[in-house]
Each structure stands twice: as structure tokens, then as C-alpha cells.
Amino acid sequence: MGTNGTTCPGPMKATSNGVFQGENPLDHALPLLILQICIVLLLTRLLAFLLRPLRQPRVIAEIVGGILLGPSALGKSSKFINTFFPPKSLTVLDTLANLGLIFFLFLVGLELDPKSLKRTGKKALSIALAGITLPFIFGIGTSFALRSSIADGVSKAPFLVFMGVALSITAFPVLARILAEIKLLTTDIGKIALSAAAVNDVAAWILLALAVALSGEGSSPLTSLWVFLSGCGFVLFCIFVVQPGIKLIAKRCPEGEPINELYVCCTLGIVLAASFVTDLIGIHALFGAFVIGVIFPKEGNFANALVEKVEDLVSGLFLPLYFVSSGLKTDVATIQGAQSWGLLVLVIFNACFGKIVGTVLVSLYCKVPLDQSLALGFLMNTKGLVELIVLNIGKDRGVLNDQVFAIMVLMAIFTTFMTTPLVLAVYKPGKSLTKGDYKNRTVEETNRSNKPLCLMFCFQSIMNIPTIVNLIEASRGINRKENLSVYAMHLMELSERSSAILMAHKVRRNGLPFWNKDKTGNNSSSSDMVVVAFEAFRRLSRVSVRPMTAISPMATIHEDICQSAERKKTAMVILPFHKHVRLDRTWETTRNDYRWINKKVMEESPCSVAILVDRGLGGTTRVASSDFSLAITVLFFGGNDDREALAFAVRMAEHPGITLTVVRFIPSEEFKPENVKVEIMEDQVGAGETRLIDIEAITELKAKIKEQESSRSNSDSESQIVYEEKIVKCYEEVIEVINEYSRSNLFLVGKSPEGLVASGVNLVRSDTPELGPIGNLLTASESISTVASVLVVQQYTASRPVVGSKNVTIEESLVEDSESP
């Protein structure tokens, strides 16, 4: 404690006795800190909301929020700064901010997988090296211009290295978030950018460690050498001593079991101990946490569980404090005069030119198209938190003065802010979607053209897999090669949490979605059971199931589904219902967001859509094809959707284990729907055409049944199709007929049945209109007792808008699949 009371304010007490005791809470550390955190959260979240339409990452809002609270804006008021951010409180604020930053850097290290760096292709590695080398050279050149003008007197060697590192950094977490926002995360350009950024990130941390080692105050070169060598020794110690211990802990945390609190505390303690050691060495406490994160085993349940426990508190509460701590040091007013503003332009130009030109030239040399090369250049120019860390370390070490610090912070904001709009301007993969040769958009058209049927099954979790596999088996039809092409799309939400990026990084780690196997062939990811199910089915059948992964916010994931369906030219997209059956046979909502997704896909899909209401179709396990049997019933009233359901069922009936019953409802002459106002259709000609097409479909079905009966004597393996016509007089008789087939395994119905009988059923109201009247009867009505699954089908019609026809440019879907290009 200092002896001069005029220059060294006394320490603040932790808590106050309250205003009723005559004390001001803002004169005490804890209440002041709480108020500071509330102000920071309110301002940064408000800015993030305002910048969301511009598709800017949250880090921009946090950096700008920190600057606004500093001397550049609100901090100009001495009353504001002395009330809410007095100098005597900054030590506590900085300490808490750096503690949060330590754990955040641990999470950043978790995002980097050293094994994936080993597998980085030559293309990504070349782009990464070019994106480091040329900007580093430009940074050194810029440092000479700054030292001769506004940074005179700083240490030469540390300043050169700090400027080189500051200009050559690519912020891996921020880049991943931007790629996710513009739906490029798992596309080819996204893979290259992430791989190059990961290499760049590791190189930047090594260079930063060198810069910190060189920046000791008044230290000799020998001291800097000792610091650097001690840092290298620390890394080796972590690899060969700490990592085996962490792996031992991770092995004690099997999948599906809660993580022992002792293991979590032990790991967090290791992170803090490593940070203490690196601070003791003289590098920085952040390096220890980052190294522990990098060497942490990425496989298994422990890493994911640890991230879930740590990240919300760290990234949501503590991390914004670091941006405020940085913003309080940033005074834009120090940039005065033509010379200073000219130097700001010079720094921004050199940062952009070195990174963009270096990346673009090497990308073109690697035969990357020009638009993708430009997009890569802009993406690799992303700065962010790591940039601020470098600048703050440089300022704390006396390497950067106030004016240089302000210039570099503004450069980081500008380069990151311009990334998204420039990438969207130069790279528009949505234009490459081919529509001219996409003809078979329905199962009915596919059957007529005798082409292979292409289906896309979407699933949310592993609980959907058994039913999907059984439905694929049912759709396989007769044993002809390439009779069926199937894509299985895993819907994964991309949230604001950094673990979402970790998840995406795992998805694309080996170039195959959720297909992560190490070199020994052992499965290592949490979705291995999904992999095993589809791989086993592929080997046992002649159907190739191509796994895909859609990673997107829930608000836009329907775009991924629709665009993938268009690119893969599928005839039908099959979606899971947003509810699942509990053990007591009652419905439980899985997640309401899935219902919204289903509705949006039905509105915008470029092909037919079906919603699968699963009640355990075919059991919970996969059985051999020879033992596979299903009783399928089609309830046919008429209309496009009913014909599509019939066409899909007829395709299924080619499977030898399936018995298909088609029930056609015909109104009697005295049929009078009670309390139903039958609307006269405006387009009577269109209604007549629909009835004629319905009759034609039924005629074809009868012909197929006759052909089946004639060939049954020659083969016992033919499937059985039964066609029945039910003449009904009223709505109650419709219910009675449906109950006759309640023992079926699967009902196929149209979403919007047409005709006089259907008009009576349309009176039934439900909170799930996406299932249509018949689907709601089979799932929610007490008058029908059945445990059968239901597939509600909507046929694609050209009059319905397609997602690709919107005026706005929709970027390439954030979807990765395992199909070779």
C-alpha cells in the first residue's frame, strides 16, 4: 500500500452497509462491479441486436461497446467515468476480465484440434503461410513508419514483432462465427478458411510468445532467451506429463453418464495452475490456458460436458468485461491531425493488402476460382479477440503507446466489419444451383419416368434413427442397383455458444459429417451410433445412405434443407414430427422450433415433402431384409397429395415384406356432411382435371394388382397389394372405416385431400394444421385408436414458391455431405 494518499487511493471495501446506513454502494468494490457488469451486458447486447441485420459477429458489438464506455465517448464525461468506472475500481475489473479471458482461451484451445492440423491439405497450408508471411512483412514495414512519427522511443525489436503479429492474425473463433452466419461453414471454401485460420492461429500464438519474451522491461537478450526456452519447456511438459493425466480423467467419463464434479474442478484447477506458471515465466497467463485447451482430448463426452459447464458464464458474462477493459484504454481522440489519420489509413491498407493479396495469389496458384479466392482473402482478414489480446499485451508492456493502440483497435474493427459484406458481394454460390435439369420433383413423376428415387431424410437426434432406417428399407423396393438414392441430414442448431463452433469443427474434421474415426478405426464422437446404423445398413443392403449435416440457427435451417434438396435433386424430403411418443403412449413436444421448420419447408421446398409421425415404425431395432414386414395402408380421398402418397406407397409395395392396402373413399348418393359448408371451387376445370388424374392413378393401380396376381403363381416373393373401395354416407362412417385398419404399421395420407368426403373431414380442427385433417385424425383424435405411424405427404406443385426463386440472394447451404464431388 502506497504512503502518498494523494496519488494512491486507499483500497475499496468489498461490500457496503447500504444507503440507509449513510454509505454510497458505488464506493465499494462488489456493488460497483455488479453495476459495471450490468452496464456492459446491457450496452453490448443492445449493440449486438442493432448490428444483427448487418450480419456482424457479436465481437464487433463488444469491441464497439467497450470503446463507447471509454474516453472516446461516454468516458469523456468525468462525472460518468468517476461514478461508474473510477480508476480505483479498474484493478478489480481488469482482474475479473482476465480471469474470464483465461477460461475463454481454454475454450479457444479446445476448438483447435492438433490432429486436424496434421491433416491440413497443401492448399490450406499454403494459403495459411501466405496469409501470415506477407502481412507480417507489411507489419514490419508499417512499424518503421510509426516509429519515425508517433511511436518514437519504443523498443525496436518487440515493436516490430508486435506489429507483424497484429497485422498477420486471423481470428479463428470470429471467422468461424462469420462463416456460420453466411452459411459457408462446412462448404469447400469454409473448410479451407477454417483450416488455414487454425494454422494461422497457432502460428500467431507462437509469434506472440516470442514478442512477449522480447518485450521484458530492461531485460537483456539472454533473459528473453530464457523466457522463450522456458515457454518451450512448459509446452513439452504439458504434452508429455499433463496430457496423459487429462486423458486418464477423460476415460473415466463415459458417454451418457454425468461428469463427476471432482474431474471438472481438477481440470479447471489445471487451467489456472498452467496460467500461473506461464505468468511466472514471464510470457502471459493466457498462454497456459490456451496450451491446456489445445492438448485437451477432443474425443469423448468430457470435453463437451466441460464446455457446457464453463462457456455460458465465461463468454456471456466475463468476456465482455475484457472488451470494456480494452475500451477504457482506447482514446480515439489521440488520433489528431492529418498525419495520425494518414497513418490510420496506412495501417488499414497494409493490413488488408498484405492479407488479402497474399491469400488471393496463393489461392489462384492452387487453382481456386477467382470469386472463391477473393472470398478467402476477405475471410482471412478477420480480426477479433485475439487481435485485442495482442494489442493489450503490447500496451501493458509499454510497446504500444495510446495513439498506436487506438489506431490498431480501429483497424481491427474495420477489417472485421467489412468481411461479411465483401464476401457476400464477391461470392454468390446460390447462382450455381442448377434448375434446368431438375425434373423429378415428386415421387409420382419419378415413378412415371422409371428413374431412381432420391429421398432426403432429416433427423434431429439418435431417437429418430431406427424408424428412418426401417423406412429406408421399406422404400428400397425391388432389388435393382441404384433404384434408391438416400441422403440422411442431421439437423444441428448453431447457437451463439462457442461450443457450436466446436461442434461444427468436429463435423468437418475428417471431411465427412459425424463420420469421425481415428486411424485405428475406433469411433470417437458422440454420434458414433448414428454412423454405425447407416454404415451397417449400407453394407447389408444395396442402398447407399449419404450422411449430411446441416448446421444453422433454427430460424434459417429450413433454407439449408430446401437448398440441399434442390442441389441433390430429391423427389421428397421426409421430416420428423415435432412431437414424440412417451412410454405411456401420450405425446410430448420435442421442441416447438421443429414444428416451425416443418411448416417453412412445406412452404418453400423445391420437391414433395412428408412429415413422419413416429410411433415406433417397425420396432426399435434394425432387422434383416428377409424378416422385414410392414402392413401399410393408404387412405385415398383424391387430390394431388393423396396421389403422391399413393405413388410412394406403390413404390414401397415392391419390397417383398410389405403388404399394401389402398382404401378409396367414395361418397354415396345421399352423402351429406353434417354442419359442413361445401365451398364451390373457383377453378372447376382444374378440379375436373384432378379427378381425371385420380381416376387414372387408380386405373394404373388396378392394372398393377392384376399384373401381380398373374405373376404370383410364378414367385412367392411378390408383395401383396389390396385395393378396396368404401362407400360412405357420413363422417362417422369414415371414422369407422379408418378404425378397421387401425392394426396397420404405417398410414400414408395426403396433407390436403380433395373431394366431397374430404370436405367433411376438413371440419376437424387441430393445433397441427401441417398434418392436414386425416393426419390429425390419426394422431390426435380420440375416435380413432391406433398405434400406427403416420406419413403425411404434400406433393410439390409449381405454383408454390420455391426458396430459390426469391429475389434476395441465398448463399450456399451450411451443409456438408459425404458424397464425393
N, C-alpha and C positions, 0 to 999 in steps of 0.2 A: 504494500500500500504506500502510495506516494506521500511525502510530507508536505508538499506545497498544495494547500487546499484550493488555490485559485486556478490551478491548471489540472489538477487531478480530482475530479468529483468523487465523493465518497461512494462506496458500494451501495446498491439499491437493496432494500429489504425484499424478501421473496413475496410476502403477502401483506395485505393491508387489513386494518381493523374495521374498514367500512366507512362510508360517508357520514354515518350517524355518530361516529367517534371523532369526527372532525378531520379525517385523513382523506387525501386525494388518491384513489386507487391507481391513477396513472403515474404516481411517484414510486410505485412498487413494481418489481420485475414481472411477477406472474400475471396480474391483471393487464398490465401494459402489453405483455407478449400475446395474451389471448386476443386483445383488441387488434393488435397488429396482424395476427393471423386472419382474423375475420375481415379486415380491410383488404388484405391481399387476396383472399379467396373471392370476395365479392367483386373486386375490380377485374381480376384475371378471368373469372368465369363470364362476366359481362362482356369483356373484350372478345373472348372465345366465341360467344354467341353472335356478336356482331360480325366477326370475321368468317363465320361458318359459310355464308353464301359465297364467299370468295374461295372456299375450299382450302383454307390455310390451316396448317397444323397448329395445335394448341400452344406449342412452344413460342410461336410468334406473339400470341396474346400475352404470354407470361413475360417475355422479354420487354415488350412494349409497356405492360403494366408496371414492371419494375422501374423503367425509365420515367414513367409518368409520376410515380411516387417519389422519385429522386429530385435532385436540384435542377433538372431540366424543365420541370413543370410545377407540380404541386409543392415540391420541396423548395421552390423559390420563396415561398412564404415562411418566414422564420417562425411564425406562430404555429403553422401546421407541423413543421419539422420538429420543433421543440415540444409540441404536445404529443404527437403520435410516434415520432422516430427520433427521440432525443439522443445525443451522442452517447450518453451513459448506458443506453439500452442496447446499443449495437453489438456489444460483445456477446450478450445472451442470444440475440437474433442470429448473429453470424455462427455461433457455436451450434445452435439448433439446426440452422440451414446446412451446415457442413456435415452434421450427423446424418441428416436426411440424405444428403448427397452421397455419403459413403455407402449407404444401403442401396441407393439408386444405381450407383456404379457397379455394385454387386449384381444387380438385376441386368444391367447392360452387359456385364461379362457373361451372364447366363445366356444371353441372346446369341453370343458368339460361340460357335462350335468349332474347336480346332480341327476336328476330323473333316468337317466340310471345307475348311481352308486347304487341307491337303488335296481334296478332290477338285479344287477350283481349276477350271479349264484354262488353257493357254490364253483364250480370248479374254476372259475376265481378268486374268492375272496381268496381261499386257495393258489392258485399259486401266487397271488399278495403278500399275507402276507409272504409266504416263500421267495419270491424274495426280500423282504425288510429285514426280520429278520436276515437271515443267512449272507448276505453281510454286514449288519450293525455291526454284531458281528465281522466279519472278519476285517471290517474297524477300529473298536476299537483296535483289536489286532495289526493291522498294525501301528496304531498311536503310540503304545508303542515302536515298533521297530524304528520308525522315530524319536521319541522324544529322544531316547537313543543315537542317532547317529547324524543326520543332522538337527534336529529341536529342539535342546536343548534350553530351556529357554522360550518356548511359554507357554501360559496359558493352563493348563491341560484339564479342563472340556470343553471349547469351541473347542479345537483341537480334542478331542475325538469325539464330536458330528459332527464337520465338516467332519472328515474323514469317519465316519459312514454314513453320508448323501451322501457324494461324491461317495462312493462305492455302495450304495443301490439304486441310482436313475436310473429310466428308462425314457428316453426322449420320451414323448408321441408324439409330432409332428414329430420327426425324425423317430420313429418307424412306425407311420402311413405312412410316405413317403416311407420307405423301403418296407413295406407290399404292397403298391401300385405298386412300381417298379417291384416287383417279382410276382405280380398278386395273392396275398393272402389276400387282404384287407377284403373282405367280405366272405371268406371261414370260415369254422369252426375254424381253427387254428388262423385265423386273428381276428375273434370275441373274442376268449379267450385272445389273446395277447393284443388287444386294451382295453378290459375291465380291465384286470389285470394292464395294464400300466396306465389307468386312475386312478385306486385306488392308485397305486404306486405314481403317480404324486402328488395327493392330500396329501398323507402321507409325501412325501418328502418336500413339501412346509411347512407343519406344523412343521416337524423336523427342517427345515432350519430357520423358525421363532424362534424356541426355541434356535437354535445355535446362531443366531444373538442377541437374547436377552441376552444370556450368555456372549457375546463377547465384551461388552462395556469396554472401556479402564478405568481401575482402578475403576470400579464400584463394589459396594457391592452386595451380593446376593439379598438384598432387592430391589435394583434398577432393577436388572434383572427380579425379580418377578413382579415389577410394569410395566415394559416394556411388559412382556408376557401377564399380565392381561389386560393392555390397548389394546393390539392387539386383544385379545378375545372380548373385548367390542366393538372395531371397527367393527369386523366381524358381531356381533349381530346387531349393529346399521345399517349396510348395509343391512342385511337381513330383518329387520322389519321396517326400515324407507326409505332407498334408493330404495330398490327393488319395493315396491308398486308404487313409483313415476315413475320409469322407465317403469313399466308395463302400467301405465296410458299413458305415451308417446307412447308406442308401440301400444296400442289400437287405437290411433289416426292416425296410419299409415296403412290404409287398403291395401289389395293386389291390384296390378295393378295401383296404383297411386304414383306419385313422392313423395319422402320424403321431408318434409319441412326442409329447411336449418336450421331453428331455433332449431329443435329437434336434428339434428346432432351436432351442436355447443354446445347445452346443454349437450348432452351425453359426448362429448369429454372433456368438462369442468368438468363434474363429475369425469371422469377418472383422470384428473390432480389434482383435489381437493383431491381425495382419496389418490393419491400418495403423496401429500404434508402432509396429516395427518399421514400416516404411517411413513414417514421420520421424522416428528415431534416427533412421539412416540419413534423412535429410532430403528425401525425394518429395513425397506428399502422401498424406494419409489415404487419399483416394486410390492410389496405385495398389495398395494392399488389398482393398475390397475388390477392385477390378480383377486382379490376378486370381483371387479365390473364386470369383464368378466364372472366369474363363476355364479354370481347371475342374470346376464342379461337374460331376457326371450328369449328362443331359438325359440319359435314359431312365426309365422307371418313373415311379409315382412321386418320389421325394422332391425332385426339382419343381414339378408343377405345384405340389402342395405348398412348398416353401414360398413360391412366388405369390400364390393366392393369399397367403397369410401376411406378406410383407408389403406388396406393391400398392394397395389402395391407400394405406396410411402414408407411405413414403411419397408416391407420385402425386397423390391428391392433396396432401396437407403440408408435408415438409419441403418438397421440391420447389413449389412456388416461392418459398421464403428465400431460396438461393437466388432466384431471379430478382427479387427485391433487394437483397444484399448487393447484388451486382448493379442494379439500377441506381441505388443510393451513391454509388461511386462514379456513375456516368453523368457528366455535365456537358450537355450538348453546347451550352453557351461558351465553352472553352474553344470551340471551333469558330474563330473570328477572323475576318479578313479574307481577301482573295486567295492568299497563299494557303491558308488552312483548308478552305473549301476546295481549292485545286488539288491539294494532297488527298482529300477525301475521294474526289473523283478518280485520282490516280490509283489509290488503293483498291477501289471498287473495280476499276478497269483491269488492273493487273490480276486481281483475284479471279474475275470472270474469264478474262482472256486466257490465262495460264491453264485453268482447269478445263474450260470448255474446248479450247483449241487442241490441247493435248489429248483429251478424251476423243474428240471427233476424228482427229487424224489417225490415231491408232485404231479406232473402230472401223473407219473406212479401209484401212490397210487389212483388217481382219474380215473384210467383205461384209460388213454390216451395212444395210441400206442407209441412205443419207438421212431420211427422216428419223430412223431409229438412232443413228449416230448423234444427231443434234439433240434428240431427247435424252440420250445417255449423258451428253455433255452438260445439259442443264440440270439433270438429276444429280450428277456427281458434284455439282457446285453447291449442294445443300450444306448449310451450316446449321448450328443449333447449340445445344447444351455443351457439347464438348468444346466448341469454339469459345464459349463463355468461360469454361473452366480454364482453358489455356490463357485467356486474357486476364482473368482474375489472379491466377498464379503469377503471371508476369507482372501485374500491378503490385501485388503483395510483396514480391521480391525486389521491387524497385526497378525492374527492367523497362516497364512501360509507364510513361507519365500520364497525367489526366487527359491531355489533348489526344495523344496517340490512342489511349484506351477508348475514348469516346468515338474516334474515327473508326476503330476496328469493330466496336459494337454496332455502329450504324451499318458498316459493311456486312456484318453477319445478318442483320435484319433484312437488308436489301436483297442479298443473294438468295436467302431462303424464301422471301416473299415472292420473288419473281419466278421461282421454279415451277409451281403449278400452272400458272397461265401460259408460260412459254412452252412447256411440254404439251399442254393441250392444243396450243396453236400449231406446233410443228408435227405432232404425231397423232394421227386420227385413224386408228386401226378399224374403227367402225365402218369405214368406207370399203374395207376389204371383204365384208360379208357378201358372199355370192348368193343371189336370189334367183337368178335366171334358171338354173338347173335344179332348183328345189321344187319338185313337183308333188311327190307323195307325202302330203302333209296330213293325211288321215289314214287310218287302218283300212278303211273301205277302198280308197284309191290304191293302196299298196296291194291289197288282195286282187283287185282287178288287173293291175299291171304285172302280177306274179313276180314282184321284186322282193328281195329280203326285207323283213320287217325290222325297223330301227326303233327301239324304245329307250326312253330315259327314265330311270327310277331315281327318285330323290328320297333321301332318308336323313333323319335328324340325329339318331343315336343307334346304338347297337341293338336296342329292343325292336327296331324295325327290320333287322336283317333276316330272321327266319322266314317271315312272311314274304319278303321280297324275293328271296331265293326260291321259295315254293311257287311264287307267281311267275318267276322267270322260267322255271321248269315247266309250268303249265303252258307258257307262251311258246315253248320251244317247237311245238308242232311235230311234223314228221321228221324223220332223221335224214335231212338233206344238209349238206355243207352250206354254211353261210346263209341258212334260212332265217336266222335271227341275229341281229346285232344289238347289244345291250350296253348302255352306259349307266353306271351307278354313281350318282352325285351325292357326296356328303355335304350337307349344308352346315357350315360353321360360322358362327357370328363373330364379326370383327368389332370388338368394343374399343373404348378409349384406353383400356388397360394395356400395359406393355406386354403382358403375357399373351395377348392376342397376336402380337408380332412374333413372339417366341413360338407360338403355335404355327403361324404361317411359315416361319423359318424351318420348323421341323417338317412341315408338309412338303417343302420343296428341297429338302436336304439331299436326297439321293436322286432327284429328278423325277420321282414318282410320288403321287399323293398317298399319304398314310401307308406307304409301302416301305417302311424303314426297316431294313435288315442290315446287321453288321456283316463283316466278311465271313464270319463263321456260319452265317445263315440263321442265327438266332434272332427272333423277333424282339424288338426293344421298345416299341412305342405303345402307348395306351390303347391304340386302335388296332392292335395286332389281331384281335378276334375277328374284326371286320375283314382284314386281309386274308386270314385263314379261311373264312367262309367263302369268299369269292374265288380264291385260288383253288380251293378244293372243288368247288362247283365247276370251275373251268376245266379242271383235269378230268372230272368224272363225266362231263357232258361235252357236247360239241359246240357249246355256246361260249363265246369269248366275252367275258364281262370286263369292260374297261372302266377302272375306277377313276373318278373325278372328284375334285374338291372345289367347292365354291366358298370363298372367304370374303364376307362382306357384311356391312351393317344390315340389321334386319329391315331397315327402311328401303334398301335398294337391292337386296339379294334376289328379288324376283327378276330383276334385269339380267342378272347372271344366268338364271335358269333359262329365260327366254332366248337370250343371245347364244347360249351354248346349244340349245335345241335347234336354233337356226343354222349354226355352223356345222353341227353334226347331222343336219337334215333328218331329224327324227320325225316319225309319224305320230307318236304320242308321248306325252310327259305324264308320268304317274307320280302323284304327290301323296304323302301320308296325311291322314286326317289329324286335326289339331287336338283331338282327344284320344285317350286310350282306355281300355277296359281294365278295371281293377279286379282283384280276386273275387269280390262279391258280385261281379258282373255289372257293376254300375260304371258310368262314365266319369272320367276325371280329365280335366283340361291339362294337356301337356304344357302348352304355352299359347296364349292368345295371339302372339305375333305370327305364329304359323298359319292361323286362320286368315289373317290379313295377306300373308304371302300367297296362299292358295287362291284367294279372290283376285289378287293382282295378276297372277299367272293366267288365270282363266280369262281375264280381260285382254291381256296383251300377248298371249302365246302365239307363235307362228305355226302351231300344229294343234292336233287334238290334245285334250287334257283329261285326265281321270284322277279322281280323289279316292284313295283306298281307305275304307273304314275297316280297320283290322280288329277281328275278334279271335285271332289265333288261327289264321288260314293254314290248313294242312298240318297243324301241330307246331311245336316249338323247336323241332329238330329237322334236319335235312335227311330224307330217306332216299334209297336207291330208286332209280327211274323205274325199275321193274315192279317196285312196290308202291309207286306213287299213284294215288287215286283221288279224284275230286268229283263231287256232284255239283255241277254249275247250272244255274237257272237264269234265263234271260226273260225279263218281264217287258214285253213289247207292246207299246201303245201306238207308236207311229212317230214320225219326225226324224230329223237329221241325227239327233243324239241317240235315239233308240237304234237307228240303223248302224251307227258307229259301234254301239255296244254289241249288237248282233254280229257285226263283222269281226270284232275282236274275239267274241265267244266262239265263232266258227273256226277261227284260226287256232284257238286253244283246243277245240274238239279234235284236231288232228293228232293230239297226243293220245296214245293207246290207253292211258289210265284215266281218261276224263269222260264222264257221262254228261252230255249237254241236253238240257230240256229248254225249249223255246216256247213260252206261253204268250199267245197273242190274244189280247182283249178286244172283243168285238161288241159294240153296243147293240142291244136288241131294239126292235122297232119301238117298244114302249119305254126305252131308256130315258129317264128324266132325272138328272142330277138335282137333288134337293137343295134349295137355298143357294143355287148357283146361277149366276147370270152369265150365260154363254155369249161371249163377245164375238161379233161378226168380224172376221179378218178383213183387213183393208185390201190385201192382195189375194183375191180369190183365185187368180190364175196360179200364183205361187203355191197356194195351198193345194190346188188340184195337182200340180206337178209333184209336190211332196208325196201325196197319196199314191200317185202312179209309181214313183220310185220305191215307196214302201212295198207296194204290191210286187214290183219287180224283184226286190230283195227277198221277199217271202217265196216267190216262184223259184228263184235260184236255190234257196234253202231246201225246198221240197225236192228239186232235182238232185241236190247233193245227197239227200236222205235216200232217194231211190237208188242212186249210184252206190251208196254204202250198203244197202240191203242186197244188191245184186252181187257185190264182191265179198259179202260176209261169209258166204259158203266156202270161199277160197282161202280165207285167212281169219283166224280167231283174234288177231291183234287189233282189228279195226276198232275205232272208237264208236260210241253209240250216240246218235243224235235223235231226239224225240221232239216232234212238233205237235203242239196242242193248241186248239182254238177254244177260248172260253167266251161264251155269250153271256153278258151280264146285263142286269136290269137297273142296278143302282150301285151306289158307292159301297154299301155294305157287302154286296156280293164280290166286289173287287177285293175287299179285305179277306173274305172267306177263301177266295181262290189263292191269294198270296199265302195264307196260312197253310194251305195244302202242301206247299213246297218249303215249309219252314225248316225241314231237316237237311236242306242243301248246305254245301260248304261255302258256296260263293254265289251271290246275286250280282248280275250285271244289269244296270239300268241306265237310262239316259237322264241327263240333268233336266232337260226341258221336253218332256213327252208332249206330243200333239194329238189332237183328235177329241171326239166327244167324251170318251171315257176319261181321258186325262184331265179334261176340264173340271170334272167332278172332284178329282183327287187334288187339283190345284187349290182347292179351298183350304186345305190343311196348312196352317201357319206354323212356322218354326223359327228358332233363333239361328238356324244354319241354312240360309237360302242357297248357299253354294252347293248343297247336296240335292237340291230340287225336291219336288213333292214326294216322289217314290223313294228316294234315298232317305228322306226324313221319316217316312212311314216305317221303313225297315230298321231304322236306328233309334228313333225316339218315340214311336207310337206304342202305347200300352196294348193296343188292339192286335198287334202282331207280335207273337212270341217266337223268336228265332235267335240262334247264336251264330248265324252265318255272317261271314264278312261280306262287305258290300263294295262294289266298284262302280262309282258314279262317273259316267262318261259324258264329255262335252265334245262334239265334233267341231273341227275347225271350219269356219266359213270365211270366205274372202271379205265379206262386208265388215267383219270385226276388225278394229285397228290392230296392227302388229307393232311390236316395240321398235322394229327397225324403221318404221315409216314416220317416226316423229321428226319434227323439224330440228330439234336440238341434236347435236352430235353425241351419240352414246359410245363411250370408249369400250375397248375390248374387255370382255368379261374377266373378272378376277377369278378365273377358274383354271385349274391345272388338271390335265388328264394324262394317263399313262400311255396314250396312243402314240406310236412313233410318228414323226412328221412325214 
